Amino acid sequence: MNSTSSEPGSAGQIQGRQGLGGWLRAHLPALLFGWFFFGMVLSGLVAPDARVAQLQSDVIREGWHLSVLAALFGTPVVLAYAWRVRGGRA
């Protein structure tokens, strides 16, 4: 198919050829953000009580509290980014 074709979908095929480097450049901040909060959720589930006590927090008293807060703060941002990337389609 010619890259100057006016067929529907041809622009998407051209954009899809940007390569891994272009894809990483475009999405790396969101990937790092998502992995950070995913790591916080997992870390909170396995955090020893002594480490949680070192936080000296009135809100986080057990490890799973950290997991819930990380999920509450991280998930909406990741979902909003995914919504934007999909073009607002469900």
Secondary structure, DSSP 8 states (H G I E B T S, - for coil): --TT--STTHHHHHHTTSHHHHHHHHHHHHHHHHHHHHHHHHHHHH--HHHHHHT--SS--SHHHHHHHHHHHHHHHHHHHHHHHTTS--
